Amino acid sequence: MEKKPTIQMIAELAGVSRGTVDRVINNRSYVKAEVRERVLRIAQETGYVSPREAYLREQARGNKALKLGVLLPDWGYGQQFREGVSQGIREAQEELEEANVEIIVKICRTDLPDEAVSLLRELREADVKGISVCALRHPAVIEELKDIIKAGIPVVTFNSDLPESGRILFVGQDIKQSGRLAAQMMSRCIRPGEKVLAAVGNMHFDGHRQRFLGFSEKMAEQGFPSEDLFTIETFNDYNTTLRKVSEVIREHNDLTGIYMANLSVTACAEAVRAYGREKTIHVICHDINDGIKQLMRENRVDFTIPQDFARQGREPLIWLSGYLRKKNVAETSWYTDLQILCAENI
């Protein structure tokens, strides 16, 4: 092994005293220009590093960027979700910039679990120290998250939970309770014996599934039997929603309520209008955007339960940054507010 270069070695090679080398290395005066040049050249050739420079290099290594990852579902889940979550991520990046935090975002282009697993692996390869996740509920995704957590990388879910993964925190609405809230409102709009349709985007998306479970559970408590509750999956697609909602309306004249636990509320409203049922069918949905506001002004949607998507994008990253420094878990769920909007308070 080669001997580590020292001040004494440089002094001997340069033909000067240790004191002269010390004055050159620490940029002090009283050294001739040609001597200074010779000492610096030898120091560079031998790879000498002063104690101060070695300390500064070590500090720089210790202060390298803390990388956090974000996995997002297919943006087809809605413009409002996309814009709100993106805003929250930007806010987190700005707030954590001085703390030298780097945020790496991966976005699924499909609902295929293999894609989500692949992107999670890309985040691991990027050496992230914590991951914020909104993904479909699928065994492959859950197993990958378990492996990530086993490797010492904490995971926070938002908007749609994956509790089986072992995640340390969920940020979002109390999803099941939001479904129960929708059922409470629906039960005040219609009577037992009348039929209700629940439209779910994708039962593999935990947010939609939990909403439906809460809704159906509360409707049963309010005296609406399960045989009076129809269920469809629309996969958040306008044309699929329009077709499936139209089929149920056409086949059931006693349908008086529609619960939209997903997107494509406009398609639902168009189906109701096409059959002239706007005055006899009540529609309750989630989230808020310009389209839903207009439908409420036109009395085509009765109520909606909005979400704070920006907070859902921001809080997991802020929380992960703090957790990785303090290793302190005070809670497993961080619920945002449940609110009700109608035409009078939008």
Secondary structure, 3 states (H helix, E strand, C coil): CCCCCCHHHHHHHHCCCHHHHHHHHCCCCCCCHHHHHHHHHHHHHHCCCCHHHHHHHHHHHHCCCEEEEEEECCHHHCHHHHHHHHHHHHHHHHHHHHHCEEEEEEECCCCCHHHHHHHHHHHHHCCCCEEEECCCCCHHHHHHHHHHHHCCCCEEEECCCCHHHCCCEEEECCHHHHHHHHHHHHHHHCCCCCEEEEEECCCCCHHHHHHHHHHHHHHHHCCCCHHHEEEEECCCCHHHHHHHHHHHHHHCCCEEEEEECCCCHHHHHHHHHHCCCCCCCEEEEECCCHHHHHHHHCCCCCEEECCCHHHHHHHHHHHHHHHHHHCCCCCCEEECCCCCECCCCC
